[in-house]
Structures are given as structure tokens and as C-alpha cells.
Amino acid sequence: MSSIRGLTAGYVRFTDRMSNFVGYLAAALIFVMGATLMFDAFTRNVINMPVHWAVEFTQFTLAAYYFMGGAFTLKNDSHVRMDLIYSSLSERARARIDLGTSVCLIFYLVVTLVGGISSLQYAIETNEKRFSIWNPSVIPIKALLVACLVLMLMQAVALVIKNVGTLRRENLS
């Protein structure tokens, strides 16, 4: 029993660290987006030589930002929730509610992951590109989506483990 507890605690710590790392990496993408848009504004307005890829690159980077921030948001309990009743509940009652919503979240993430993998396979098989002047491949952003969905799924499982630990009065963090 002790070895299972050690494995689950190790899983939770590993997943939390990965979520933190990817989340902070995502936060740095804000600077990439800002620099790209400033570069676009400079080339378009100052030297009259517009770059056609900048806005689309920023859109891809924003999508990556959202994907990469998902697990970090789950880990830090920073997602949107109706706190009117929830905040007045005991820690164990909140853990019960979180356990139920985590199970729903895991179902949603699994369905989304299956769709994401299918979409990635299609993109790879057809060498899918975005129809625009820049014409970039969508394979990297779809691969990132799948990887981030896997991390979110791992974080949701870690939340289940933490909530079960709370119900059992164990600390697994």
C-alpha cells in the first residue's frame, strides 16, 4: 500500500512540475507575440515592406498559448467556477464536487484527444497547410494540441488523486 501511495505522490509531483514548466513557457509566448506584432507594424509602416506571415504566426502562437496554459490553469485551480456555494463548503465537500467534475473533465479530454489525434493523423497524411499567402503547415500546431491535451489529461488525473487524498485525509502534493 505504501508503494502505491509513493507512486501516486510521485505522479502528482511530476505532473505538477510539467504543468508548471509548460505554463511558464506559455507565459513567455506573450513576448513572442508582442515582438512579432511590433516587427509587423515596423516593417509595414516605417519601411513600407509588409511581412505577410506575422499576423498568422501570432494567431498560431496565441493558439499555442491557450493550449499550453490548460494544465497550468487546472493545477493552480485558476479556471472559472461559480463560487457562490462552493466557497462556503468544507474542504472535503469541495473535494467531492471536484472529484465529480474531474471525472466529467477526463471524459471530455479523452473525447477531445481522440479527435485531436485523428485530426493530426489527417494533417500528416495530407500534408495539410493553411490556405493563405504564407501557407504554413498545420501539423506543428495540431501536434502541440495533442501533446497539451495529454498533459491536461495527466493533470486531471492528478487532480482526481489529490481529491481522493483529501477525502482520505492524505497529502499527496
URFENTA-V981692 format. One record per residue. RES is the residue in one letter. PHI is phi in whole degrees, -180 to 180 (none if undefined). NEAR is the number of other C-alpha atoms within 8 Angstrom. D_FIRST is the distance of its C-alpha to the first C-alpha in Angstrom with 2 decimals. Layout:
res->RES phi->PHI near->NEAR d_first->D_FIRST
res->RES phi->PHI near->NEAR d_first->D_FIRST
//
This chain:
res->M phi->none near->4 d_first->0.00
res->S phi->-65 near->5 d_first->3.79
res->S phi->-69 near->6 d_first->5.46
res->I phi->-66 near->7 d_first->5.28
res->R phi->-62 near->8 d_first->6.39
res->G phi->-66 near->8 d_first->8.73
res->L phi->-64 near->8 d_first->10.01
res->T phi->-67 near->10 d_first->10.82
res->A phi->-65 near->10 d_first->12.39
res->G phi->-64 near->8 d_first->14.27
res->Y phi->-61 near->9 d_first->15.43
res->V phi->-62 near->14 d_first->16.71
res->R phi->-62 near->9 d_first->18.48
res->F phi->-62 near->8 d_first->20.00
res->T phi->-65 near->12 d_first->21.20
res->D phi->-62 near->11 d_first->22.63
res->R phi->-65 near->8 d_first->24.45
res->M phi->-62 near->9 d_first->25.85
res->S phi->-63 near->13 d_first->27.00
res->N phi->-62 near->9 d_first->28.67
res->F phi->-59 near->8 d_first->30.37
res->V phi->-67 near->11 d_first->31.69
res->G phi->-64 near->14 d_first->32.69
res->Y phi->-70 near->8 d_first->34.71
res->L phi->-63 near->9 d_first->36.23
res->A phi->-62 near->13 d_first->37.26
res->A phi->-60 near->9 d_first->38.86
res->A phi->-68 near->8 d_first->41.00
res->L phi->-65 near->11 d_first->42.40
res->I phi->-58 near->9 d_first->44.48
res->F phi->-68 near->7 d_first->46.56
res->V phi->-63 near->9 d_first->46.98
res->M phi->-63 near->11 d_first->48.22
res->G phi->-62 near->8 d_first->50.55
res->A phi->-64 near->8 d_first->51.99
res->T phi->-65 near->11 d_first->52.56
res->L phi->-69 near->11 d_first->54.37
res->M phi->-68 near->8 d_first->56.46
res->F phi->-61 near->9 d_first->57.36
res->D phi->-62 near->12 d_first->58.40
res->A phi->-63 near->9 d_first->60.50
res->F phi->-64 near->9 d_first->62.14
res->T phi->-67 near->12 d_first->63.02
res->R phi->-77 near->11 d_first->64.27
res->N phi->-97 near->9 d_first->66.26
res->V phi->-94 near->7 d_first->67.34
res->I phi->-105 near->7 d_first->68.04
res->N phi->53 near->7 d_first->68.49
res->M phi->-137 near->7 d_first->66.20
res->P phi->-65 near->8 d_first->63.38
res->V phi->-102 near->8 d_first->60.19
res->H phi->-83 near->8 d_first->59.07
res->W phi->-93 near->8 d_first->55.43
res->A phi->-64 near->11 d_first->54.49
res->V phi->-67 near->10 d_first->53.89
res->E phi->-66 near->8 d_first->52.01
res->F phi->-61 near->8 d_first->49.88
res->T phi->-65 near->11 d_first->49.11
res->Q phi->-63 near->8 d_first->48.11
res->F phi->-62 near->9 d_first->45.67
res->T phi->-65 near->11 d_first->44.32
res->L phi->-65 near->10 d_first->43.92
res->A phi->-62 near->9 d_first->41.96
res->A phi->-61 near->12 d_first->39.70
res->Y phi->-57 near->12 d_first->39.36
res->Y phi->-65 near->9 d_first->38.17
res->F phi->-60 near->11 d_first->35.76
res->M phi->-71 near->13 d_first->34.24
res->G phi->-84 near->12 d_first->33.94
res->G phi->-61 near->11 d_first->31.83
res->A phi->-66 near->14 d_first->28.32
res->F phi->-62 near->13 d_first->29.50
res->T phi->-65 near->11 d_first->30.85
res->L phi->-63 near->12 d_first->27.64
res->K phi->-60 near->11 d_first->25.61
res->N phi->-91 near->6 d_first->28.18
res->D phi->55 near->6 d_first->28.66
res->S phi->-101 near->7 d_first->32.32
res->H phi->-79 near->6 d_first->33.09
res->V phi->-77 near->4 d_first->35.63
res->R phi->-151 near->4 d_first->34.59
res->M phi->-80 near->6 d_first->36.67
res->D phi->-93 near->6 d_first->35.73
res->L phi->-55 near->6 d_first->38.16
res->I phi->-99 near->7 d_first->35.67
res->Y phi->-54 near->8 d_first->32.33
res->S phi->-67 near->6 d_first->33.07
res->S phi->-90 near->6 d_first->33.78
res->L phi->-82 near->8 d_first->30.43
res->S phi->-71 near->6 d_first->27.58
res->E phi->-60 near->7 d_first->24.66
res->R phi->-70 near->8 d_first->22.44
res->A phi->-67 near->8 d_first->25.36
res->R phi->-63 near->10 d_first->25.80
res->A phi->-63 near->12 d_first->22.14
res->R phi->-64 near->10 d_first->22.78
res->I phi->-64 near->8 d_first->25.96
res->D phi->-62 near->10 d_first->24.49
res->L phi->-63 near->12 d_first->21.77
res->G phi->-64 near->8 d_first->24.65
res->T phi->-71 near->8 d_first->26.80
res->S phi->-66 near->12 d_first->24.11
res->V phi->-63 near->9 d_first->23.77
res->C phi->-63 near->8 d_first->27.59
res->L phi->-62 near->9 d_first->27.63
res->I phi->-62 near->11 d_first->25.30
res->F phi->-59 near->8 d_first->27.64
res->Y phi->-60 near->8 d_first->30.62
res->L phi->-66 near->11 d_first->29.30
res->V phi->-64 near->9 d_first->28.55
res->V phi->-62 near->8 d_first->32.08
res->T phi->-65 near->9 d_first->33.59
res->L phi->-64 near->11 d_first->31.82
res->V phi->-60 near->8 d_first->33.18
res->G phi->-64 near->8 d_first->36.60
res->G phi->-65 near->11 d_first->36.31
res->I phi->-65 near->9 d_first->35.50
res->S phi->-61 near->8 d_first->38.42
res->S phi->-65 near->9 d_first->40.68
res->L phi->-66 near->12 d_first->39.74
res->Q phi->-60 near->8 d_first->40.43
res->Y phi->-62 near->9 d_first->43.79
res->A phi->-62 near->12 d_first->44.62
res->I phi->-69 near->9 d_first->43.96
res->E phi->-64 near->7 d_first->45.91
res->T phi->-103 near->6 d_first->48.89
res->N phi->51 near->8 d_first->48.74
res->E phi->-60 near->11 d_first->48.85
res->K phi->-127 near->10 d_first->50.75
res->R phi->-81 near->8 d_first->51.61
res->F phi->-80 near->6 d_first->55.23
res->S phi->-162 near->6 d_first->56.90
res->I phi->-63 near->6 d_first->59.20
res->W phi->-73 near->6 d_first->56.33
res->N phi->60 near->8 d_first->54.70
res->P phi->-78 near->8 d_first->51.20
res->S phi->-73 near->9 d_first->48.49
res->V phi->-96 near->10 d_first->45.75
res->I phi->-60 near->12 d_first->43.23
res->P phi->-61 near->7 d_first->41.79
res->I phi->-72 near->10 d_first->41.24
res->K phi->-71 near->11 d_first->39.72
res->A phi->-66 near->9 d_first->37.36
res->L phi->-64 near->10 d_first->36.39
res->L phi->-58 near->11 d_first->35.83
res->V phi->-62 near->12 d_first->33.42
res->A phi->-61 near->8 d_first->31.51
res->C phi->-71 near->12 d_first->31.36
res->L phi->-65 near->12 d_first->30.25
res->V phi->-62 near->9 d_first->27.30
res->L phi->-65 near->12 d_first->26.45
res->M phi->-64 near->12 d_first->26.94
res->L phi->-64 near->11 d_first->24.68
res->M phi->-60 near->9 d_first->21.94
res->Q phi->-69 near->15 d_first->22.65
res->A phi->-64 near->13 d_first->22.61
res->V phi->-65 near->10 d_first->19.12
res->A phi->-62 near->11 d_first->18.13
res->L phi->-64 near->11 d_first->19.95
res->V phi->-60 near->12 d_first->18.03
res->I phi->-60 near->11 d_first->14.71
res->K phi->-63 near->12 d_first->16.55
res->N phi->-68 near->12 d_first->18.01
res->V phi->-64 near->10 d_first->14.90
res->G phi->-60 near->11 d_first->13.62
res->T phi->-64 near->12 d_first->17.06
res->L phi->-65 near->10 d_first->16.94
res->R phi->-91 near->6 d_first->13.76
res->R phi->63 near->6 d_first->15.53
res->E phi->-115 near->7 d_first->13.21
res->N phi->-105 near->7 d_first->15.07
res->L phi->-109 near->9 d_first->14.00
res->S phi->-80 near->6 d_first->17.48
//
